[in-house]
Structures are given as structure tokens and as C-alpha cells.
């Protein structure tokens, strides 16, 4: 996800484990709109093993290189329930995240997406959320409470994990206005 404003974080602690640093990371290709993996529902992570650690290390490097604020595993071609969010206060690793509470109060803000480059749209999302997550370090279930920008980025990345893109939150008319731009993105990703 790409955004330009800042938000607040509540009880969401950046998680960087020394085990990740043991892997040589590489920058992965970010798949673009039209790639089938973006429409897949990601599979749950059953174990935080070397394969998961390497994917997370690569996703951290990829997110840093892409200058975004969030990246889901689907966006790098892997349908696993892993996402990284970093709104400038250190990365947070999401593993098998599940919404357990969201505020009724919502706000519309502009969002962009690394997999839909050049497109930014107004998206309505809850201002506060509470999610259950698997802690990368301990493998235990934890609760993350977030609001404002952090909540928005987490929700955007969680959408990816169920095969949903920000354009799916638009009306038919809004989507129709983007048809040409989306076609260009889809065609350029096939090259």
C-alpha cells in the first residue's frame, strides 16, 4: 500500500527478529493488477519456519525498495497469510491476521497500492481496529490495536490476503472511470 500521511499506533510494536537478519534478503518482483495470485485467498501459515522467515526477510527488503507502507505476500506471488506494514515507525509483521473488532466510525481517505501503480482512490475504512495475529518471535497469538493510518494500512493488506484489491471497494461508475488505466497496468504486467 502507498500513502502519504501519518497515523497513530496503539499497542502495535514493531517486530524484527534476529532470526530474519540471518537470511540474505532479495528484492522480489511485485505482481501487478491482473495477476491471478492477487485474487487468491491466502493460505494460513502453519509454522514459522525457515521458508516463512526467508519470505518475511525478502518482503521487508521489497517493501523498503518499493517505498510503500504495506506489502502482502500475495503481492510478491505467494498466497500465504503474511503481510508487512511500516508507516515509518518500524515494520510490523502480520501472520494469519484476523479482525476481532472494528469501530463503527469510518473515514474516507485516499489509498494507493503497489500492485495497482499510479491509481489512488478514496476508500472508506474503520478508524480503529483490533486484530488477532501470530507473533513472529514467539509463535503465540497476540492482539494488535491500531487506529488511523496504521489501522488503514493493516486493513488494506488484510484485503490482499483474501484476494481483494482497493478497486473492489469502488462503485461500478468509479471503476469504469479507471478502466483504461487498469487495462494498461494489466497489459504491462504481461510483458
C-alpha positions in Angstrom: 0.0 0.0 0.0 1.1 3.5 -0.6 0.0 6.6 1.4 1.4 9.9 2.3 0.0 10.8 5.7 0.8 9.6 9.2 -1.4 8.0 11.8 -1.3 6.7 15.4 -0.4 3.3 16.6 -1.8 1.7 19.8 -0.1 -1.4 21.2 1.4 -2.3 17.8 5.0 -2.9 18.4 7.5 -3.3 15.5 8.8 -6.8 15.3 12.2 -7.5 13.9 13.7 -10.8 15.0 17.4 -11.5 14.8 16.4 -14.7 13.0 15.4 -12.7 10.0 18.7 -11.0 9.8 20.4 -14.4 9.4 18.9 -14.6 5.9 20.3 -12.9 2.9 17.3 -11.0 1.6 16.5 -10.2 -2.0 14.1 -7.8 -3.6 11.2 -9.6 -5.1 9.0 -8.6 -8.0 5.7 -7.1 -7.0 2.9 -8.5 -9.2 0.6 -6.1 -10.8 -3.2 -5.9 -11.3 -4.3 -8.8 -13.5 -2.0 -11.4 -11.9 -4.2 -14.3 -10.7 -2.4 -14.6 -7.3 -3.9 -11.2 -6.3 -7.3 -12.8 -6.4 -6.5 -15.8 -4.4 -7.4 -16.3 -0.7 -4.1 -16.8 1.0 -3.4 -20.0 3.0 -2.7 -19.9 6.7 0.8 -20.1 7.9 1.1 -23.4 9.8 4.7 -22.9 11.1 7.1 -20.0 11.3 9.9 -22.0 9.7 12.9 -21.0 7.6 10.7 -20.7 4.5 8.4 -18.2 6.3 11.4 -16.3 7.7 13.1 -16.1 4.3 9.8 -14.8 2.7 9.5 -12.2 5.5 13.1 -11.1 5.0 12.5 -10.7 1.3 9.2 -8.9 1.8 10.9 -6.4 4.2 13.6 -5.7 1.6 11.0 -5.4 -1.2 8.8 -3.1 0.8 11.8 -0.9 1.6 12.8 -0.8 -2.0 9.3 0.0 -3.2 8.9 2.9 -0.8 5.5 1.7 0.3 3.8 1.4 3.7 2.5 -2.2 3.3 3.0 -5.4 1.4 1.1 -8.7 1.4 2.6 -12.0 0.4 0.1 -12.2 -2.5 1.8 -9.1 -4.0 5.0 -11.0 -4.3 3.4 -14.1 -5.8 3.0 -16.1 -2.6 -0.6 -16.9 -1.4 0.3 -17.1 2.3 -1.3 -15.1 5.2 1.7 -12.9 5.7 1.9 -9.1 5.4 4.3 -6.4 6.5 3.2 -2.9 7.4 5.5 0.1 8.1 4.2 3.6 8.5 7.6 4.9 9.4 7.8 3.6 13.0 9.4 0.2 12.2 7.9 -2.8 10.4 5.1 -4.9 11.9 4.9 -8.5 10.7 1.4 -9.8 10.3 0.9 -13.6 10.3 -2.6 -15.1 10.0 -4.2 -11.8 11.0 -7.9 -11.8 11.9 -10.1 -8.9 12.7 -11.8 -9.2 16.1 -13.1 -5.7 16.5 -13.5 -2.6 14.4 -15.0 0.8 15.1 -18.3 1.9 13.6 -16.8 5.2 12.9 -15.2 5.2 9.5 -13.2 7.7 7.4 -12.7 8.0 3.7 -9.0 8.6 2.7 -7.0 8.2 -0.5 -5.2 5.0 -0.9 -2.8 3.6 -3.4 -1.4 0.1 -4.0 1.9 -1.2 -5.1 0.1 -3.8 -7.3 -2.1 -1.1 -8.9 0.6 1.5 -9.7 -0.5 5.0 -10.5 -4.0 4.5 -9.2 -5.2 6.2 -6.0 -8.8 6.2 -4.8 -10.9 7.2 -1.8 -11.6 4.2 0.4 -13.8 4.1 3.4 -12.4 2.2 6.4 -13.0 1.9 10.1 -10.8 4.3 12.1 -9.9 1.8 14.8 -9.4 -2.0 14.7 -8.3 -4.8 16.9 -6.8 -7.9 15.3 -5.5 -11.3 16.4 -2.1 -12.1 15.0 0.6 -14.7 15.4 3.7 -13.1 17.0 6.7 -13.7 14.7 9.1 -14.1 17.6 7.1 -16.4 19.9 4.6 -18.0 17.6 1.9 -17.1 20.1 -1.4 -15.4 19.4 -1.3 -11.6 20.2 -3.7 -8.8 19.9 -2.8 -5.6 17.9 -4.9 -2.5 18.4 -4.4 0.2 15.8 -6.1 3.4 14.7 -5.9 6.0 11.9 -3.2 5.3 9.3 -1.9 2.1 10.9 -5.4 0.6 11.0 -6.0 1.6 7.4 -2.7 0.0 6.2 -3.4 -3.2 8.1 -6.9 -3.5 6.7 -5.6 -2.8 3.1 -3.0 -5.6 3.5 -5.6 -7.9 5.0 -7.8 -7.3 2.0 -5.0 -8.6 -0.2 -4.9 -11.8 1.9 -8.5 -12.6 0.9 -8.0 -11.7 -2.8 -9.5 -8.2 -2.6 -8.0 -5.1 -4.2 -8.7 -1.4 -3.4 -10.5 -1.1 -6.7 -13.1 -3.7 -5.4 -14.2 -1.1 -2.9 -15.3 1.3 -5.7 -18.7 1.7 -7.3 -19.3 0.5 -10.8 -19.1 4.0 -12.1 -15.8 4.8 -10.3 -14.3 1.5 -11.6 -15.5 2.3 -15.1 -13.6 5.6 -15.0 -10.4 3.7 -14.3 -11.0 1.0 -16.9 -8.3 2.4 -19.3 -5.7 2.8 -16.6 -6.3 -0.7 -15.3 -6.1 -2.2 -18.7 -2.7 -0.5 -19.2 -1.5 -1.9 -15.9 -2.8 -5.4 -16.7 -1.2 -5.4 -20.2 2.2 -4.0 -19.0 2.4 -6.8 -16.3 2.1 -9.5 -19.0 5.4 -8.3 -20.7 
